[in-house]
Amino acid sequence: MKIVQKINEEVLAKTVKRCRERNIIIPTFAQQKDPTTVPPAIKQRLADVGLWDVHPANLFRITWKNEPVERGGLFNQGNWIEFPPELTGVPVRIIGLVGKYFPTGAHKVGAGFGCLVPRLVSGEFDPTTQKAVWPSTGNFCRGGAFDCALLGCTPVAILPEEMSPERFEWLKSIGAEVIATPGCESNVKEIYDKCWEIRNTRPDCVIFNQFEEFGNAIWHYHLTGSIIDEVFSQISGEGDRLAAYISATGSAGTIAAGDFLRTRYPHLKVVATEALQCPTLLRCGFGGHRIEGIGDKHVPWVHNVRNTDMICAVDDEQCMALLRLFNEDAGQEFLRRQEIPEALVEQLPLLGISSICNLVAAIQAARYYEMGSHDVLFTPLTDSMEMYGSRQAEQLHLHGDYGQADAGAHFARYLEGIGIDNLRELNYYDRKMLHNFKYYTWVEQQQRDVGELNQMWDPDFWEETFAQVDEWDQLIGEFNAKVGLG
């Protein structure tokens, strides 16, 4: 699937002028992957820029390798947490990649970059006359709004009305037009319906739909896949093996890192996680849930389900209980008494709700496959508790103060008690069934081509799709040369 079909020189000239006026240099994917190649002039600019500032230099911080300091930091070899057996109850090494240290505080800003930039440097999107529409269940539209604020164009954020208030507040503070659709994170069709309404009534809008934009998956294939490979090389000992990669499906961008890792570790298990209350992949089921940001009730167009080995459905009540255990004073004190290292206890607020979901699924996968001490599992910690303070307050209102008895019960039931229920290991035809399930959303409802759907079952389709980054980097380099800022 070739993303850049042609170059619109007329629009490109206007975009170049806009970026020159707003002091924007666009990083290449190669620079995001290896920030040691970032120009010295950019590094000097970053010395005065906060990590979460809406500032053009922070485009170069769309990487997993930011120094975890509030202001003036440069780059490192990645940020991760290792969850020990004392917490997980399994002998494997579970490594969580920390998403908080991206601009906006969530890794989804990378997906927004991957969707927008190919259209920007080819002249397919005109920031001087068009608005960018970001259909999302939370963090993707925040990433898109960040990009638009830098470009000086209006972002239109579409997200379910039941998402956390923190997301809405941030979007409004950045000047986004916010459209709240009915329902919770599993009500994705309502988002798509709003997109069709905008297509038919607002010709100045361009829709960047993360669920069908291959730029989303391509960014994660190269950036998230490569950082996992690099971190594993740093931490692995003799005999260790990269055994599994676990990711909530959501828009199916992040799970594309598994496609990259499969090229390096052929025996890797790729585990897709979803909410038990909406078990779409597990049982072709439906429902509403509270694991914010993962989306449901369909198979995203960009999900290469042929590369998925297992489905793991996690109870949202389990995630909310662990949220309290990891963040309440009584919960943290209980964990210390279980001899959980103090450094880890202090890091647990780096896990948002979907990050907790991913951790639970990693433990389940380790139990199911009976993995041992030489097995290393990776999972993304997509955002942090900064997005969910209101949810913690709701739990306090619903259930009262959190004490030692609550912490002990939650530790026993939701960590020590993790089993292998609500799992589904996929055979060849299970995967083919989930692939075919795309038809009902994407061909019947969203007017995609059935021929392309059939083509997507071919592994060569994905190999060719993921290989476009070199071309994009060349276009970015040419674009920056025209901007002429450095």
N, C-alpha and C positions, 0 to 999 in steps of 0.2 A: 504494500500500500504506500505509494509515493505521496508524501505530504505536500511538498512544494512542487506545484505543477508548472508555474510560470512566474516571471518577475513583472510586476506592474511598476514601471519606472516613474510614472507620473505620481502615484501615491508614495512611492519610495522617497522621492525628492522631498515631499512634504514631511515625511517621518524623520528623515535625516535632519532637516531644519529644526523640527521640534526637539529632537534629542540634543542638538547643538545648543539650542536656547536653554535647555534644562540640565545641561551638563551631564548627560547620560552616556556612558560607555557600557556596552553590553558584554558581559563575560561569555566566553565560549564554554561549551560543555567540558572541554578538556581542562580549562582553568578551574571550573567548579569541582572537577574530579581531583585535580592536583593543584591546590592553591599556591604551591611554591612557584608556579609559573605566572602568578599574578604580577602585573607590572609594578615596579617600585613606587611609581607615582600614585597608584591606587592604594598601596599599603600606607603611604604617607597620609592620604586623605582619611583612611580608616582610623588613624590615631586620634581623631577628634570626633568620631561618630559612635553613638551608642548602638549596641547590638540590635536593639529593636526599633531604632529610629527609622522613620520614613525618609530615607536619604538615598540618592542614586548610587553612592558607593556601596551600599548594602546589597546591591545586586550581586556583588562578588562574595557576599556572605551566604548566598544560596548554595550551601555546601554542608556536608556532615562534619566538616573539619574546622569549625570555629572555636577559638579559645572561649571557654565559658566564663567570660567576664562581662560586666555590664557595659563598659565603655572602653574603647581604644584597643581592644584585643585584635590579634591577627589570627593565625591559623595553627592547628595542631594535627595530630594523627587520628583524630576522631574522639567522640565522647560516648562512653558506654558504661553500663552497670552489669556486673556479674552477680547473679542471684545464687547463693550457695545452698547446699542441701539442707542446712538448718532451717531455711525458709521454705524451700520448695518440696522437701521430702523425697527428692529423687537424686541419684548420684551423679547425674549429668551436669555439665556446665551450661547454664542458660545465660546468654548475653543479650542485653537489651540496648539497642542504639537510641541515644537520647535526642529527641526532636525539639526540645525546648530552645536549643541554642541556634535555631534558624531565625531570620527576621520573621516577625509576627508570632514567634513562639511555637511554630508547628511546621512539620516537614512538608506540608501541602503547598507551601510557597514554591517548592521545586516543581510540583506538578503544574501549577499555574504558569511558571516560566516555560516549561516544556510545551505547553499548549499555545502560548502567546507568541513566543519569539520567532518560530518559523514563519508565521504569518506576518509578523512585524518586519522582518528583514527581507521578505519577498514582496512587500507592498500589498499583501492581501488584506491587511487591516490598516485603516487610516485613523490614527489617534487624534487627528485635527478635526475630524467631522463625525466620527462614529463613536458609539458607546459599546463597551464590552460587557456582555452578559455572562455571569458566572453561576450556573446552576450547581447547587451544593447541598450537603448536609452539615455544613459548618466551616471547616478550615480551608477548603479550596477557595471559596468565595473571598475569604480574608486574604489569601495569597494573591488572588486576582485583583482585589481592591488595592493592595499594596503596589502592584505593578502599575495600575492605572493612575494612582496618585502621583507616581513619579513621572508618568507621561503627560499628566495634565489632561486626562480624559475621564469621563464619568464612568465609574463601574456600576453595574446593575447586579446586585447580589440577590439570588433567589435561594431561600432556605426555609425549612419547615418551621412553623410558628412555635412549636414546642421545644426548639433548641434552647441551649442555655442563654440567659440574658446577657452574659458577658460578650457573646459573639455579636448580638445586635448592637450593644453599646459601642463596641469597637468599630463596627462598620459605619455607624452613624457619625462617629467622631472623625472618621477619615473622609467623609463626604460622599459616601456611597448612597445610591438609591436602593433601598431595601424593600424586597417583596417577600412577605411571609405567606407561605402556602399552607393549606390545612394539614394537620397531623403532626407526626413525629418523624424521626429519622428513617423509618421504613416506608414513609409515604413518598416514594420517589416519582411515581407516575404523576402525581399532582404537580411536581416540579416540571416534568416534561410537558404537561398540558399548558403550563404558563409559558414555557418556551415557544410552543406553537402559537399561542396567542400573540406573543411578541413578534415572531416571524411574520405573522399576517397583518400586523397593525403598526409596527415601528420599523420602517426600512433603514433607519439610522443605527440599528443595533446589530451587532455580530455576536453570535452565541458560541461560547467556548464550553462545550459539554464534556466534562471530565470523564463521563461514563462511556463516551464513544470517541474521544480525541486520543489518537495514538501517541501524541506528544506526552501525555501523562505517563503511559507505560514506558515509553522510550527513556524519559528522564530517569525513572526508577531503575530500569534495566541497567543503565550505565552508571548512575551515581550511587544508588542504594546497593546494587549488586556488587559494585567494585569496593565500596567501603567495607562490606562484610568480608570479602575476600582478603582485604588488607588487614583488618583487625584480627581475623583468624590467624593470619601469618604471624602477627605480633604476639598473640597469646597462646598459641598451640604448643603443646609439648610433644615429646616423642610418643608416637602411637595414637595421638589425637586425630579425630576425623570430624569434618563438618557434616553432621548427620541430618540436620533438618533446618528448614526455614519456615517460620510461622508468621502469617499475616492475615489480619481481618481483610475481607475482600473489598468492602466499600465500593469505590469506583474501579477497583481492580488495577490501579496503577502500581501501588506499593508491592503487590504480590508478583509483579513482573520481574522483580529482583531475582526471584527463583529461577526464571528462564536463563538469566546470566549465570547464576551459580551452577545450574545444571551443566553448563559448558565446561566448568572447571571441576565439578564434583558429581560425576554421573549418577552415583548411588544416593544422592541427597533426596530426602523426603520434603516435598512442598505441601504445607498444611494450610488450608484456607479456613478462616475462622468467621463465624457469624453468631448472631444472637439466637438462643434457644427459643425465645418467644416469637421469632420470625424465621423458621428453619427452611429457607428457600432452597439452598443447595442440599441440605441434609434430607429433606422430605418433600421438596416442591411445596413447602408450606408458606404460611403468611401470618401476619400479626403485627402488633406494635411492641416496641421495647425501649429501653433506656440507655443502651450502649451508644452514646452519641457519636455520629459522624460516619457510621459504617454502611448505611443505605441497604435496602433489601427489596424483596419481592420480584427480582428479576436477576438475570445474569448479565453483567456489563458487557458491552460489545468488545471491549479491549481485554477481556479476561481470556487468556489462553488456557482453557480448562483441560486441554490435553496434557498440560504440564503440571496438573494438580493431583497429588496422591491421596489426600485425605481431607474430609470435611469435619470440623469440630464445632459444635454448637455450645455456647456458654450461656448460662443462666444470668440474666441481667441483675437479679437479686444478689447473686454471688459477687458481681463486680461492685455493686453499691455497698455491700457489707465490707468488702476488702478496702474500698475507698475510705471508709471510716477507720478500719484497723490501721491503715497505713498513714493516716493523717491526724487522727485525734490523739491528744496527749496520752490518754489511757491506753490506746492501742499501741502507740510507740513504746510506752513503758512496758507493756506486756511483752512485746517483741524483744526488748532488751533482756528481759528475764529468761527468755528462751535462748539466750546467748547469740542472738542475731547481732552481727558486728555493728557498732555505733555508726560507722561511716555509711553503711547501707541504710540504716534506719533514717538517717538524715537525708538520704537520696530518694526515699520512697515517694515524696511529693512530686518527683519528676514524672510520675506515672499518672496520666489522665485515665478516664474511664475505659476507652478502647485499648490503652496500653495494658491495663489490668486484665482485660479480656484476653489479649495476646499472651500474657504471662500464664494465665490459667490454661490456655490451649497448649502452650509449650509443655507444661507439666503433664497434661493428659497424653500428648503425643509420646513423651518420654516413657510414660507408664505403658502405653499400648504396645510400643515397639520394644519394650524391656531394654531400654538403653542403659549403658554403663558409664563409668567414670571417664572413659576416653571419648565419649560422644559430646560434641559441642553443638548447641542449638542457638540460633539467632532469631530475634524478633524485634520489630521497630516499636519504640515508645513514642508514639506519634505526636503527642502533646502532653502538657503537664496539668497539675491541679489548678493552675492559674485560670484555666478556662471553666472551672467547675466549683468555685467557691459557693455559688448559689445552690448547687446540688447538695453540697455538704450541709448547708443551712436547712435545706428541705428535709434532709434525713434527721437532723436534730429536731425539727418541728414535728415530724411524723412519729419518731421513735424515742424522743427524749434524750437526756444526757447519756453519754457513752462511758461505760465503766469497765472495770477489769473483768467482770462476768461476761459482758458483751464481747470483749476482746477475746477471751478464752473460747467462747462458743464459736465465734467466727473463725478463729485460727483452726480449731478442731474440725469444723464442718467444711470450710471453704478453702483450706490449704491442705491440712493433713488428710481430709476426707476426699480429695480429688481422686476420681476413678477413671474408668474408660467408657462411661456411658455417653450417649449422644455423640458418638463418633461414627464415621463411615469411611472405610478405606475403599478407594475407587478402583474398579477394574477398567479395562479398555472401554467396554460398552456403557459403564456408568458415566465415564467422561464424555463419550459420544452423546449420551442422552442429555447431559447438561449443556453441551454445545448446541444441540438441536433445540433446547429450551429457549435459546436466544431468539428463535424465530418469532415467537408470539409477541415479544416486546418490540424487537427491532425491525422486523419485516412488516408484520401486520399493523403495528401502532406507529412506528417511527419512520416508515417508508425507506428503510435500507434495502439493498439489493440482495436477493436470495443467492445470486451467483457468488457474491463476495462472501456471504455466510459460509457457503460450501468451500470456497477457497481457503477460509480461515482454519479449516481442519488440517490443512497441509502444513507441516512444520516449516517448509521453505518460505511460506508466507510471512511467518514471524521472524525468521532469520533475515529476510530482506527488509522487513519493516524496521527492525532494530538497528540495521546497518546504516541508517540515513544520517547519523550524527556527524560524520566527517563532512558531508555536504553542507549541513547546517552550520558547522563551525567555519567553513570557508565563507559562507554568506555573511556570517556575523563579522568576520575579519574584514571583508570588503565593505560592509556597512559602517563599521567603526572608522575605517580609513576615510570614507566620505564625510563622516561627522567631523573628523579631524581634531579631536580633543587630546590625543595622546597616543 
